[in-house]
Amino acid sequence: MELFWLAIGTIAVGVFGCVAWFWGSNWVLDRIYPPRGPHAGDNIRKANQIRPWLFLGPAILFLGVYLVYPIFDSLWRSVHDARGGRFVGTSNYTWLMADGKFRESFRNNMVWLLVVPALSTLFGLIAAQLTDRLRWGNIGKSLIFMPMAISFVGAGVIWKFIYEYRAPGESQIGLLNAIVQALGGEPQLWLTLIPWNNFFLMIVLVWIQTGFAMVILSAALRGIPEETIEAAILDGASPWQVFFKIKVPQIMGTIAVVWTTITIVVLKVFDIVFVMTNGQWGTQVLANLMYDWMFRGTPDYGRGSAIAIILMVLVTPIMIWNIVNARREVR
């Protein structure tokens, strides 16, 4: 209950704080440069030059404190020892390359990269096409999009119950094992089955991200000019040909943006692995490994920061490409 009221208080302070800043900063600016009197024109011009910075200022400040500063701090820590007291150069990065757990985490992240964006985008595209053609499509869209409203931690808890295991003969509370046992099979410890347990974790993120892909791709499909579709139908194109040869090529830019956005999410995946397996049984990923070194046992900020920098190096090029491509789409 304490956490509930803390969350409510945080939301209230945030919302009313923004309103107070918006009103108060404008009020002060209008007092410094009043929009009336003999110098009204000059005051309005000066106020209009300053006003945008009143709203950009807090955002730039918070980005600097919570994004730019941590980057440089992590870089500094990554070339120092566990406590940051001694310069060790590239030793932490050399250790990473030789560490078995890092190689496992990197390999798992690459598999996640191959599977999750591809399946999420594919299922999202199929869902977008089908729901746009059905009378009850909006209801279907709502149901498919609903997992996006669930936090990754919440989704991990839900799916952990789905994979839950009880000994053979006992009542299975896990949905998957209940189905397997009802069909005459043996219940399994799904989250310990190497390497398939990685794919069972990936299903959770695909389940969440399919709704995101569907919404974006549905909007793109609706933006396709009807003339091109009608012309293809008049030329005798089948529904499959219309979809794959007319529609998909016209939204390929949007598909790429969706794919890369999900890719960034995948590279930073942490919550699902932390909640469901905690990186055990061959399911470790980079973000969870970083957390282990930074905050578990005897913290080693040097090694944890080195993993954080590796993650940033992997994410940054994709993020830049995504922004450039999105701007190109807008133009």
C-alpha positions in Angstrom: 0.0 0.0 0.0 2.9 2.3 0.7 4.3 1.8 -2.8 0.8 2.5 -4.2 0.6 5.9 -2.5 4.2 6.6 -3.4 3.4 5.9 -7.1 0.3 8.2 -6.9 2.3 10.9 -5.2 5.0 10.7 -7.9 2.5 11.0 -10.7 0.8 13.9 -9.0 4.0 15.7 -8.4 5.2 15.1 -12.0 1.9 16.3 -13.6 1.4 19.3 -11.4 5.1 20.1 -11.5 4.9 20.3 -15.3 1.8 22.5 -15.2 3.4 24.8 -12.5 6.6 25.1 -14.6 4.6 25.9 -17.8 2.5 28.5 -16.1 5.2 30.0 -13.8 7.9 30.3 -16.3 5.6 32.0 -18.8 4.4 34.4 -16.0 8.0 35.3 -15.1 8.9 35.8 -18.7 5.9 38.1 -19.3 6.9 40.2 -16.3 10.5 40.6 -17.6 9.3 41.3 -21.2 5.7 42.7 -20.9 3.8 42.3 -24.2 2.5 45.9 -23.8 3.8 49.4 -23.5 6.2 51.4 -25.7 8.6 48.5 -26.2 5.9 45.8 -26.8 7.2 44.7 -30.2 10.8 44.3 -29.0 9.7 42.5 -25.8 7.5 40.1 -27.7 10.4 39.3 -30.1 12.8 38.7 -27.2 10.2 36.6 -25.2 9.6 34.4 -28.3 13.3 33.7 -28.6 13.6 32.7 -25.0 10.2 30.8 -24.6 11.2 27.6 -26.4 14.2 27.2 -24.1 12.0 27.4 -21.0 10.5 24.1 -22.1 13.6 22.6 -23.7 15.7 23.5 -20.6 14.4 20.9 -18.2 14.5 18.2 -20.8 18.1 19.0 -21.7 19.0 19.1 -18.0 17.4 15.7 -17.3 19.0 14.2 -20.4 22.3 15.5 -19.4 22.1 14.2 -15.8 20.5 10.9 -16.5 21.8 10.0 -20.0 25.0 11.9 -21.0 26.7 11.9 -17.6 26.1 8.2 -17.0 27.7 7.4 -20.4 30.9 9.3 -19.5 30.8 7.9 -16.0 30.5 4.3 -17.3 33.4 4.9 -19.7 35.5 6.1 -16.8 34.6 3.2 -14.6 35.1 0.6 -17.4 38.9 1.4 -17.5 39.3 1.3 -13.7 39.2 -1.5 -11.1 36.2 -2.8 -9.2 36.0 0.2 -6.9 37.3 2.8 -9.4 40.4 3.5 -7.4 43.0 2.2 -9.9 43.4 2.7 -13.7 43.5 -0.7 -15.4 43.2 0.4 -19.1 41.5 -2.2 -21.3 41.9 -5.1 -18.7 38.1 -5.2 -18.1 37.5 -5.6 -21.9 40.2 -8.2 -22.2 38.6 -10.1 -19.4 35.2 -9.9 -21.1 36.5 -11.5 -24.3 37.9 -14.4 -22.3 34.9 -14.9 -20.0 32.6 -17.8 -20.7 29.5 -16.2 -19.2 30.1 -13.1 -21.4 30.4 -15.3 -24.5 27.2 -17.1 -23.5 25.4 -13.8 -23.0 26.6 -12.4 -26.3 25.6 -15.5 -28.1 22.1 -15.5 -26.5 21.6 -11.9 -27.4 22.5 -12.6 -31.0 19.9 -15.4 -31.1 17.3 -13.1 -29.6 18.2 -10.6 -32.3 17.6 -13.2 -35.1 14.3 -14.5 -33.7 12.4 -11.8 -31.8 12.4 -8.9 -34.3 11.6 -11.3 -37.2 8.7 -13.0 -35.5 7.3 -9.9 -33.9 7.3 -8.0 -37.2 5.9 -11.0 -39.2 3.1 -11.7 -36.7 2.4 -7.9 -36.5 2.2 -7.7 -40.3 -0.2 -10.7 -40.5 -2.3 -9.3 -37.7 -2.5 -5.9 -39.3 -3.6 -7.3 -42.6 -6.2 -9.7 -41.2 -7.7 -7.3 -38.6 -8.1 -4.6 -41.3 -10.2 -7.1 -43.3 -12.5 -8.3 -40.5 -15.6 -6.7 -39.2 -14.5 -7.2 -35.6 -10.9 -6.3 -36.4 -10.8 -3.4 -33.9 -11.6 -5.9 -31.1 -8.9 -8.2 -32.3 -6.4 -5.3 -32.5 -7.2 -4.4 -28.9 -6.6 -7.9 -27.7 -3.4 -8.3 -29.6 -2.1 -4.8 -28.4 -3.1 -5.5 -24.8 0.2 -7.1 -23.8 1.9 -3.8 -24.6 0.2 -2.4 -21.5 1.9 -5.0 -19.3 5.3 -4.3 -17.9 8.1 -6.8 -18.8 8.2 -7.9 -15.2 4.5 -8.5 -15.2 4.7 -10.4 -18.5 7.6 -12.5 -17.1 5.5 -13.4 -14.0 2.5 -14.4 -16.1 4.6 -16.6 -18.4 6.5 -18.1 -15.5 3.1 -19.4 -14.3 2.3 -20.7 -17.8 5.6 -22.7 -17.7 5.2 -23.7 -14.0 6.1 -27.4 -13.2 4.7 -29.9 -10.7 5.8 -33.5 -10.3 4.0 -36.1 -12.5 0.7 -37.1 -11.0 0.2 -33.8 -9.2 -2.2 -31.1 -10.2 -0.4 -28.9 -12.7 -0.9 -25.2 -12.1 1.2 -24.3 -15.2 -1.0 -24.0 -18.3 1.5 -25.7 -20.6 2.2 -28.6 -18.4 -1.6 -29.0 -17.7 -2.2 -29.3 -21.5 0.7 -31.8 -21.9 -0.5 -33.9 -19.0 -4.1 -33.9 -20.2 -2.8 -35.2 -23.6 -1.0 -38.0 -21.9 2.5 -36.5 -21.9 5.0 -35.9 -19.1 5.2 -32.4 -17.6 8.5 -30.7 -18.2 10.7 -28.2 -16.5 10.5 -26.0 -19.5 12.7 -23.2 -18.3 15.6 -25.6 -17.7 15.6 -27.3 -21.1 18.8 -26.1 -22.7 18.8 -24.6 -25.4 15.0 -24.5 -25.9 14.5 -22.5 -22.7 15.9 -19.4 -24.5 13.2 -19.7 -27.1 10.5 -20.1 -24.4 11.8 -16.7 -23.0 11.7 -15.2 -26.5 8.1 -16.1 -26.9 7.3 -13.6 -24.1 8.9 -10.7 -25.9 7.3 -11.7 -29.2 3.9 -11.8 -27.4 4.5 -8.2 -26.2 6.0 -6.6 -29.3 3.6 -8.1 -31.8 1.0 -5.6 -30.7 3.4 -2.7 -31.3 4.3 -4.0 -34.8 0.7 -4.5 -35.6 -0.4 -0.9 -34.8 2.5 0.7 -36.8 2.1 -1.6 -39.8 -1.7 -1.3 -39.8 -1.3 2.5 -40.1 1.2 2.0 -42.9 -1.1 -0.4 -44.8 -4.0 2.1 -44.6 -1.7 4.8 -46.1 -1.2 2.8 -49.3 -2.9 4.5 -52.2 -6.1 2.6 -53.2 -5.3 3.3 -56.9 -2.3 0.9 -56.9 -4.3 -1.9 -55.3 -7.3 -1.4 -57.7 -4.9 -1.4 -60.7 -3.3 -4.7 -59.5 -6.8 -6.3 -59.1 -7.9 -5.1 -62.5 -4.7 -6.7 -64.0 -5.7 -10.0 -62.4 -3.5 -10.1 -59.4 -4.5 -12.6 -56.7 -4.9 -11.5 -53.0 -1.5 -13.0 -52.2 0.1 -11.1 -55.1 -1.5 -7.9 -54.0 -0.2 -8.3 -50.5 3.3 -9.4 -51.2 4.0 -7.6 -54.5 2.0 -4.4 -54.1 1.5 -3.7 -50.4 4.6 -5.0 -48.7 7.1 -3.2 -51.0 5.3 0.1 -50.4 5.6 -0.2 -46.6 9.1 -1.7 -46.6 10.5 1.5 -44.9 8.0 1.2 -42.1 8.8 -2.5 -41.7 12.5 -1.6 -41.3 11.7 1.0 -38.7 9.6 -1.5 -36.7 12.2 -4.2 -37.0 15.1 -2.0 -35.8 13.0 -0.5 -32.9 12.3 -4.0 -31.7 16.0 -4.9 -32.2 16.9 -2.1 -29.8 14.5 -3.5 -27.2 15.9 -6.9 -27.7 19.5 -5.8 -27.1 18.5 -4.2 -23.8 16.3 -7.2 -22.7 16.7 -7.7 -18.9 13.4 -7.9 -17.0 12.1 -11.1 -18.6 15.3 -13.0 -18.1 15.7 -11.7 -14.6 12.2 -12.7 -13.5 11.9 -16.0 -15.2 15.4 -17.7 -15.0 17.8 -15.0 -13.6 20.2 -16.0 -16.3 20.5 -19.7 -15.2 20.4 -22.8 -17.4 22.2 -21.1 -20.3 19.8 -18.2 -20.6 22.1 -15.3 -19.5 22.0 -12.1 -21.5 24.2 -9.0 -21.5 21.9 -6.7 -19.5 21.4 -9.3 -16.8 25.1 -10.1 -16.7 25.8 -6.4 -16.3 23.4 -6.3 -13.3 25.0 -9.3 -11.7 28.5 -7.7 -11.8 27.2 -4.2 -10.7 24.9 -5.1 -7.9 25.3 -8.7 -6.8 27.8 -10.2 -4.4 30.9 -8.1 -4.3 30.2 -5.4 -6.9 32.7 -4.9 -9.6 31.8 -1.6 -11.2 34.7 -1.8 -13.7 33.5 -5.1 -15.3 29.8 -4.1 -15.1 30.5 -0.8 -16.8 32.5 -2.5 -19.5 29.4 -4.7 -20.3 27.3 -1.5 -20.3 29.6 0.1 -22.8 29.5 -3.0 -25.1 25.7 -2.8 -24.9 25.8 0.9 -25.8 28.1 0.3 -28.8 25.7 -2.4 -30.1 22.6 -0.2 -29.7 23.9 3.2 -30.9 24.4 2.4 -34.7 20.9 0.8 -34.9 19.4 3.7 -33.1 21.1 6.3 -35.4 20.0 4.3 -38.5 16.4 4.2 -37.1 16.3 7.9 -36.5 17.7 8.7 -40.0 15.3 6.3 -41.7 12.3 7.7 -39.7 13.2 11.2 -40.8 13.4 10.0 -44.4 10.0 8.5 -44.1 8.5 11.7 -42.8 9.9 13.7 -45.7 
